Amino acid sequence: MIIIFIMLIAGALTGHYYKSNRYIVKYIHKVSFWAVLILLFLLGFSVGQNEVIINNLHKIGLKSLVLSTAAVMGSVLVSMFVHNRYFKTVNDK
């Protein structure tokens, strides 16, 4: 778990240092987009290989749908609150 926090802090410091370099920022956005897609594919692949999940998909499907929908809605609401509270300027309001 500590390696995750170390990498997050290292990335934040590196991003802060290179934030004015538009080429690196544009390149990092493309790389991170494709990295997320690859991770989602690999997650789906591992779920597809798990017989317990596949055999019980009818049981956990609705619960998973409700839980993931609530998580997304909660993330959107918190993001909207944070954006409105901390990032909106007077001209945007």
C-alpha positions as CSV (number, residue, x, y, z in Angstrom):
1,M,0.0,0.0,0.0
2,I,2.9,2.3,0.7
3,I,4.1,2.0,-2.9
4,I,0.8,3.4,-4.1
5,F,1.2,6.5,-2.0
6,I,4.8,6.9,-2.9
7,M,4.0,6.7,-6.6
8,L,1.1,9.2,-6.2
9,I,3.3,11.7,-4.4
10,A,6.1,11.2,-7.0
11,G,3.6,11.8,-9.8
12,A,2.2,14.9,-8.1
13,L,5.6,16.4,-7.6
14,T,6.7,15.6,-11.2
15,G,3.4,17.0,-12.6
16,H,3.9,20.2,-10.6
17,Y,7.5,20.5,-11.9
18,Y,6.5,19.9,-15.6
19,K,3.1,21.7,-15.6
20,S,4.2,24.4,-17.9
21,N,5.5,22.0,-20.6
22,R,2.5,21.6,-22.9
23,Y,4.0,18.7,-24.9
24,I,4.5,16.6,-21.8
25,V,1.1,17.4,-20.5
26,K,-0.6,16.5,-23.8
27,Y,1.5,13.3,-24.0
28,I,0.7,12.2,-20.4
29,H,-3.0,12.7,-21.0
30,K,-2.9,10.4,-24.0
31,V,-0.8,7.8,-22.1
32,S,-3.0,7.9,-19.1
33,F,-6.2,7.5,-21.2
34,W,-4.8,4.4,-22.9
35,A,-3.5,3.0,-19.6
36,V,-6.9,3.3,-18.0
37,L,-8.5,1.5,-21.0
38,I,-5.9,-1.3,-20.8
39,L,-6.5,-1.7,-17.0
40,L,-10.3,-1.9,-17.6
41,F,-9.7,-4.6,-20.2
42,L,-7.5,-6.5,-17.9
43,L,-10.0,-6.2,-15.1
44,G,-12.7,-7.5,-17.4
45,F,-10.4,-10.3,-18.5
46,S,-9.8,-11.4,-14.9
47,V,-13.5,-11.2,-14.0
48,G,-14.3,-13.4,-17.1
49,Q,-11.8,-16.0,-15.9
50,N,-13.3,-16.2,-12.4
51,E,-15.8,-19.1,-12.5
52,V,-17.4,-18.0,-9.2
53,I,-18.2,-14.6,-10.5
54,I,-19.5,-15.9,-13.8
55,N,-21.7,-18.6,-12.2
56,N,-23.2,-16.1,-9.7
57,L,-23.5,-13.2,-12.0
58,H,-27.3,-13.4,-11.9
59,K,-27.1,-13.0,-8.1
60,I,-24.6,-10.2,-7.9
61,G,-25.5,-8.4,-11.1
62,L,-28.3,-6.1,-9.6
63,K,-26.3,-5.4,-6.4
64,S,-23.3,-4.5,-8.5
65,L,-25.3,-2.3,-10.7
66,V,-26.9,-0.4,-7.8
67,L,-23.5,-0.1,-6.0
68,S,-21.6,1.1,-9.0
69,T,-24.4,3.6,-10.0
70,A,-24.4,5.0,-6.4
71,A,-20.6,5.3,-6.5
72,V,-20.6,7.1,-9.8
73,M,-23.5,9.4,-8.6
74,G,-21.7,10.1,-5.4
75,S,-18.4,10.9,-7.2
76,V,-20.3,13.3,-9.6
77,L,-22.0,15.1,-6.7
78,V,-18.8,15.5,-4.7
79,S,-16.9,16.7,-7.8
80,M,-19.6,19.2,-8.5
81,F,-19.5,20.5,-4.9
82,V,-15.7,20.8,-4.9
83,H,-15.7,22.5,-8.3
84,N,-18.4,25.0,-7.3
85,R,-16.8,25.6,-3.9
86,Y,-13.1,25.9,-4.8
87,F,-12.7,26.4,-8.6
88,K,-15.5,28.6,-9.8
89,T,-14.6,32.2,-10.3
90,V,-16.9,35.2,-9.8
91,N,-17.4,35.5,-13.6
92,D,-18.5,31.8,-13.8
93,K,-21.3,32.3,-11.2
